[in-house]
């Protein structure tokens, strides 16, 4: 198998600048005959819903943080089943009590319709979906699947059937969706596109009245493989008679012809028929397409899990395989570290170059007027500052479930994964008590919130990323080691109550340790200096080597060389500003006629400058792999769409 221990995994970096980061337990429930399930609108910002009766965390009268919030309004209703399963959710539903688990990644859809109520961003808008309008968003489909299904195949079929019956809409204009789904035995990739609308978003579209309301397909990952979904559809040719490895909507071939999207010849390429061409598609008509926003992340993950394949960077994400076999069995720690990647050690290493600043900062500001006016592109890292939460969900094989007393565990890191610690939430452990991962929002700073602890440190690192990383990155690994030790011990108990007590204790302990680290960093790094002493050192200790005060950090020589630092006291410039032709020697590509802007002159690539990150294990330098299991696969979800505040240029960055 591809993983140590035989688990299947799905991951998700919820790259959403404004999302409600709380991780909430939704209890199982029995329903009277004739009950109806209210369908509420997707809303990512805090609070994502209110007074829905699903969890005390969302109730105005039970959670002080919810004081004064207005109730969620129902867009419509569907019949409820007699019993719904328990599950954990963040901005998306993630894992139910049976070990069925999701990862999510927003893509683009050829046909689309605006959201219900004309795209109003708030869940409280009193709007009822009219007959023929799509009722269900992705979150609604995921909730229903976790409430009613145990297997991945059940979830796929149910979501597809519901989308066909009630209609499905994307979260953003021209939006499609990708899910990875695992149940401990199989792992699938699920792509879904709108079919109610048209290419320009008008409703109804060319398929109106046909009964075909959602185009969807699913492909099973082969044993020992990893797949990446980097904000684009990845399922290609549908194999009609291969029911072991493919599922798809009834009528999908006929609908593609009727809509004028396919000529009916050869195999139907789902990604190219129901999704737009990555080389010509853009979220903003004023900027060029950015296909490398997707292809770079796929290449990076595949190059780390299967270096023997020798895959090269490409522009078009569809030039990469749907999945690849891993070179060696890997662990969940490998997966944790993979989510922390900034292309370290490659020619695209984001710690080096002018944009990294003097202190090797891999974080980049996205969008803004400058990028719009100038043009250009930098790599889209896997770990980015606007990540709300990152999940690595481990669905256990059958032979381990009874011993561990849980079918699955969701590992959650809040804020940017590069400087965060993953903590456990066991599927069998009903965490209804409010803890640091159930509190907090981005509108009010508080020390009882996990998100604020990790967000504070991540932002503080931007002062001097290289120097502060020497304190933060080893601490990440030290705390992760202790979390692993305590969870391994708890799993030998075979008792869900022990798992619950352990996860709650570890969650609080990790957040307490992180605030202690934050306080230490504030004292240690100040005014461009480093203080070797923290706490309350005695006067005679201040002369010791270990207690040096006001150490000069200064600018590194390599950066001064880069900018031409000398005795000229005028401002220094690397090169004159202005629109430059896109040149990038790191790619071997052809230039399709439909995308002439991808033409790249041939020249010798320069070697990246080595950057030292100090003592301690650097989790970002080794060739870690993404894991797959013996009977299924691990899927890696690289990003999601964000319903955030837009600026004139940065919307396509903010929302993915």
N, C-alpha and C positions, 0 to 999 in steps of 0.2 A: 504494500500500500504506500500511499504518498505521505501519510502523516504518522507520526509516532503516537500510538494509542488508538488509531482507527476512527477518530471522530471526523465528521464533516463540518465544514466551516462556511459561513458567509460573513462578509465584512461590509462596512458602510462608513464613509466619512461624510457626515452631514454638514456640508460646507455652506453654511447659512448664517449670514452676518447678524440677523435679527431673531433667530429662532428661539423659542421657549425650550431651554435645555433640560427641563425637569424630566426625570425617568419615573414613570407612574405605573403602579400595579392596578390592573382592572380585574376585579374578582369574577369568578364564575357565577352564573345565576340561572335559576329556573324561571320560566315565563309561563303565565296562564295561556290557555288556548285562545287564539284570536288576537294575541298581542302584535303590535306593530313596532318596527324598528325605525326610529327617527333618523333621517339622513341630514346631517349638518354639513355646512361648508368647511372645507379645509382652511385653516388659519394657523400659520406657523408662529407668529409673534406671541409673546405672553399677554394674556393667557390664551392658549389655543382653543379653549372652549370654557363654558361656564354653565353651571346648573343643568348638566345633562343626566345626572343620576348614575354616572358610570363609576366615579371614584370620589371620595371625600376631598381629594386634592383639588377638584374642580368646583366644589360647592362653596358658594359665597358664605353660607352660614356656618361652615365647618373649617375653613382655611382662612386665617386672618389676612394672608397675602391677597386673597380674592375679594376683599372688602370693596363694595361699591361697583363691582363688575356687573354688566348687564348679561342676561341669559342668552345662550345660543338659540338661534331660530332654525327651525326645520325647513329644508327645501322641499321635502316630501317624505314618504314613508314606504317601507317594504314589509312584507310579512315576516314576523319573528319566528324562530324555531323554539322548541320547548326548553332547550338547555344550551347555554353558551359557555364556552371554555374560558378559563382565566388566561390573561396574558400581560406582558409588559409592553409599554409603549413610550416613545419619546415624541419627536415631531412626526414620526411614523410608527405604526405598530411593528413590533420586532419579533417576539417569541412567545409561544403559548405553553401551557402546562404540559403538553405532550412532546415538546421539543421541536415543533414546526417553527421555522425561523426565516426571516426575510433580511435582505439588503436592498437598497433602492438607489437608482441613478436616473436623473432626468435626461431625456433625449429630445429629438425633434420629430414632428409628425408632418407628413405631406399635406394631409387634410386636417383641418382644425376648426374649432368653434370657440368663441369667447366663453369665459366662465359664466355660470348662472348669475343673475342679477346684474349683468353688464360688466362684470369684473370688479365689483365693489370688494374691497379687501377685508371687510370686517364680517365676522360670523354672525353678528346680531341683526343684520339687515333682514327685514321681514319680506321675503320673496319666496313665492311658490313656483316651482318649475312647471311650465305649461306642457300640455301634451305634445310629445314629439321632441321636446328639448331634453338633452342629456341630464340625468339626475346624479350620477355617481362620479366622484373623483377617485384618485388612486387610494387615498387614505381610507375611504369608505370600503373599497374592494379588499384592502388588506385587513381591515377590522373584521369584516364578514368571514374571510378565510380563516383567520386565527380563532374566531369564535366557533366555527363549525367544522373545521378539518383537522385531521391528524397527519395526513401524508401530503407530500408536495404535489402529487398528481391530483388529489382532491382539490387542493388550493387553486391550482392552475385551471382546472375545468370549471370550478365554481366561479372564480373571478371572470373567466371568459363568458360563461353563461349569463352572469349578472350584467356584465357590460353590454352584451348583446340585447338583453331584455329591456334594460332601463336606460341604456345610453351612457357613454363615458366621455368626460372632458378632461383636458390637461390642466395643470396648475398655472401655466403661463401661455401667452400667445404662441401658436405653432408648436405646442408641447406634446411629446410622447413620453413614455415611461419604460424603464427597464427594472425588473426585479430579479434578484437571485433568491432561490427558495431551496431549503434543505430540510430533511426530516430524520437525519441520521443514517439513512439507507441510500437515498438518492439526492442529487443536487441538480437543479435546473436553472436555466436562464429564460426569463419570460419577457417578451417585448409586446407592447400594446400601443396602437395608434388610433386616433379618432377616425370615424367614418361618417359622422353626421354632417360634417361641415365641408368646406371647399378649400382650395389652396390659398385663398385670401381671407379665410375666416368667416365668410358669410354663411348664414344658415337659412334654409336647409341647403345641403350640397347635392352633388350629382347622384348620390345613393339614396336620397330621400324616398321613403315609401317602399324600399326594397326589403326591409326587415334586417338588413346588415348594418349594425350600428357601431361596431368596434372591430378593428383588425388586430388580431393577436396571434402569437405563435410562441412556442416554448421548445427549447432544445436541451436534452439531458447531457450533462458533462460526462465524458468518458472516465473510467477508473484511472486514478492517478493524475488527473489533469487540473489545471487552474484556468479560470476564465476571468477576463476583466471587462467591466462595463463602464467606459469612461465618458458618460454623457452622450452616448450615441447608440443606436441599435447595432447589434453585433450578429444577429441571426441572419444567415445568408440563404442559400438554396434550401427550400423545403422539400423533404423527401416524402413523397405521397404515401407510400406503403410501409414506412418505417415507424410503426406505432411504439416501438420500444424506446426510440430516441427523439421522436417529434410529436408534438400536439399542436393543433391550430384550429382556428375558427371555421365552422361550417360555412361554405360559400366564399371563402377568402379568395379563391382563384377567379371565380366569376365576377366578384365585386371589383377586383383590381382591373379587369377588362372593362366592365361597365363604367367605372370612374375615369377611364382613359389613362390609367397609370401603368398599364402593362399590355403588351400585344398578345399575350397568351402563348407565346412560343418559348420552348425550353422550360427550365425550372424557374419557379418564382423566387426571386431574390428579395426576401422580406425587407432588409435594410435599405435597399435601393429603390424599392417600389413604394413601400409605406412610409419610408423616411426620405428626407431630401439628400441630395448629393453633398457629402461633407466638404468637398472642395469648392462648392459654390454657395452653400448655405451660410447665412449670417443672421444673428439675432438683432443686428442694428444695420440698416441699409446704408449708413454713413461710414461704415468701416468695412475693411476687407474680411473675408472668411478667415477663421482661425482653426483649421483642422488639427494643427499640432497641439491645440488645447486638449484634444483627446488622444491623439496618436502617441504623444510623448509619454503619457502615463502608462498606456498599454505596453509600449516598448520597454519602459523601465521595469515594470513588474515582470514581464516575460524574460527579460535579460537577466534578472536576478533569480528567478525560480528555475530557469532552464538555460544557463549560460552556454551549455554545450551546443545549442541550436545556432549560436552566432548571429542572432537576429540584429539587423541594423535599424537605426532610426528611420522612420518614414514620415511623409507628410499626411497621407491619407490613412486614417485609422482602419479603413476596411482592407488595406493591404496586409494587415496583420492577421494571424489565425484567430478563429473563434476561441480556441483554447490550446494550451501546450502541456505536454507531460513534464512533470518536475524531475529534476536531476537526482534529488535525494529526499528521503523522508524528513519532514519538518515539523515544527512544534508551534503551539500558539504564540510563544515568545517570538518566533520568527515573524509571525503575522503582525504582532504588535509593532515590531521594529520596522516592518515594511511600510506601515502607515505613517511612519515618521520621516519618510524619504524626501530629500531635496536634490536628487541626482548626485549625491556625494561620490567623489572619486571618478566621475566621468568628465568628458569634455564640456558637459552642460552644468557642472557643479555650481550651484547657486550661491555658494559661500565665497566665490572668487569673482573678480571683475569689478568694474566701476560701480555697477548697481548694488553690489554687496556692501558698498561703503568701506570705510577704513577698517571695520571690525568684523568682516566676514559674515554679514547678516544675510541668510538665505530668504528672508521674507521680502515680499514685494508689494507695493501699493498698486491696486488694480483700478482701472478706469480713470476718470478725471479728464479735465480739459486738455492737459498736456499731451496725453497719448492720442487724443482725438486730433489735435492740431498737428502733431509731429508724425504720427504713424510709427509702427514698429511692434516688436513682440519679444517677450521673455518666456522662458519655460513655465508651464503651469505645474507646480510641484504637487506631490501627493499630500503632504502636510502643509497647510496654509493657515494664516492667522485667523481667518473668519470661520473656521470650523467650529460648530456649536458642540457636537458630540461625535465620537467615533465609536463604533461597535465592532467587536469580533465575537460572533456567536458560534459556540461550539455545541453541535448536536451529537450526543454520545451514541456509540454503537449499542445494539441491544444487550450485548454481554456485559457492558459496564453500567447500564442504567440502574439495575437493582442494587449493585454494590455501592454506587455513589448516592443512591436515593434521589436521583434527579435525572430526567432525560436530556437536559441541556443546561448550559450556563451562558448568559450574555455578559461579556466583558466590556465595560463601558469606560471610556476616557472622555473627559469633558474639556472643551476648548481645544487648542491646537495639539494634535497627537505628539508632535516632536518634543513637547515639554509637559507631557501629561502621563499619568499612571492609570493603568486599567484595573478596575475593581469588579468583583463578581456580583451577578444577580442570578441566582439559581431558579430554574423554571418551577421547581417544587416548593420554593420558599416564598410564601405570600407576604411581601414587605408592604404592609399598609401603613406603618408608622412613618411619620414625616422625618426624614433625615436630610443631610446636606445635599444629596442628589435629588431630592424632591422639593427643594427650596430655591428661591432666588430668581431674579430676572434682570435683564440688562438695563432696566430703567432706574434701579436703585441699588447702590453699593451696599453689600452686607457681608459680614464675616461668617455667617452661618450657611453660606452657599458654596458648594464645590466649584461651580462654574466661576464664581468670582475669585476664588483662590487661585485657580490655574490661569484664568485670564489675566489677573494682576501680574503674576510672575512672567507670563509670556510677553506681556507688553513691556515690563521692566527690562527684559533681556534686550530689547531694541536699543537701549542706551549704549551697551557694548556687548554685542552678541558673543563674540569670541571669549572674552574674559568671564562673563557671567555664565556661559555654557559650561565652563570648567567646574562650576558649583552645581549647576542644575542637572546636566545630563547624567553624571554619576549618581546623583540622588534619585533620579527616575529609576535607574536600574537597581539601586539598593532597596528602594521601597517595593519595586516589582518583585524582587527576590523574596522579600518578607511576605508579601501577599501570596506568592506561590507556595511558600512553606506552610503558611497557616491554612490555606485552602486544601492543600494535599492532606494535611492532618485531619481536617474536618471531613473530608470525603471518605475517610476510613471508618467513620462512625456509622454510616448507613442510616442516618437519622436526619430528616428534613429540618427538624427544629434546630439541630446543631448547625446545619448549613445556613439557616436564617440568622442565627445569632452571630455566626462567624462573618457573614457578609456585612451585616450592619456594623459590627465592631470594626472591621477593616475599613469600611467606607469612612467612618468618623475619624479613625486613626490616620488614614492617608490625608484627609483634608486638614486635620490638626498639624500634621508634619509639614504640609505645604505652606500653611500660614507661618509656621516657625521659620521655614526657609525664606519666605517673603520678608519677614522682619529682619532676618540676618542680611539679606541682600541689600535692603535699604541702608543699613549701617555700613556695609562693606564697600558699596560703590556709590560715591557721592562727589559731585563737582569735578569729574574727570580724574579722580584718584581712587585708589583701592586701600581700604583699611584692613590690615591683617588681624585686628582685634575686634571682637564683638562681645556683647554682654557688658560686664563691669570689670575690666582688667584692673589689677592693682598697679599703683604707680611704678613699682620696681619692675613689673613685667613688661612695661612699654619699651624697655631698652633691649628686650630679647629678640632674637631673629624671628621667632614665631609671632611676635606681636608688633610687627612694623606698621607704622601709621603713615597715611598720605603718600603711598607709593605712586609714582608717576606711571600712568598707563600710556599716554601719548599715542601718536599715530605710527603704525608699523612702517618700516622702511619700504616694503614692497608696494605699499599703497602710495607713498610719497614718490617713489620711482614712477609709478603708473601715471600720476597726474603732473609730472614734470616739476616737482617742488624744487625751488632754488632760492636765490637771494632776491628775486624779483618780488616785491611786496604787492604787486597788482594781483587781482583775482586770476586764478589758474583755470584753464579749460582743457579738457581732454581732447576735444576737437570742436570745430565750429558747429553750432546747432543748425538744424534744417532737416528736411525730409531726405533720407538716404535710401538708396535702392536696397531691397532685402538681399543680403548676402549671408550665406550660412554654409560653410564647407563641410559641416558634419553630416549632410544628407546625400544619399545617392538616390535620386529620383528621376523619373521621366516627367515631361511637362505636358499634361493633357491639354488639348485645344480649349477645353472649357474652363481652364484655370491657368491662363498665361502668367499670372502674378507669381506662380510658384517657381518660375525659372530662376535657377541659382547658378552663378558663375563658378567655375572650377578653380579652386585655389587650395593651398596647403593649410590644413588646420593647425592652429597654434596649440601648444601644450598648456593645459591648465596649470595655474600656479598652486603649489602645495600650500595648504593652510593647516596649522597645528591647532588642535582644540584642547591641549593641556592633558592633565592627568586623568585617569579613570577610563573605563571602557567607553569607546565611541560607538554607540549602537547603530550608527548610520554608515559605517565604513565597510562592514563585512557583507559578503554576498548571501544575505538571507533569502529564504524562499517563501512563497505563499503555499499553503498546505492544501492537499487533497487527501481523501481517505481511501481505504482499501476498496470499498464498494461504490464510492461516489466521488465527489470532487469538492474542492473548496472554491468558491467564487468570490472575487474581489470587486467591490463596488467603489468606484473612484469618483465620488462627488454627487451632488444633488443640486437642484435648482433652488434658488433663494428668492422668496418674495420680499425683496428689500426696498429701501428707499432708492430711487433711481437718480442717476445724473444723466446728463445729455449723452455721455459717451460710454459710461461704464456699466450700463444695464446688463450687457451680455456677460460681463465679468461677475457682477453682483449676484446674478441669478443662477450660477452653475458651480 
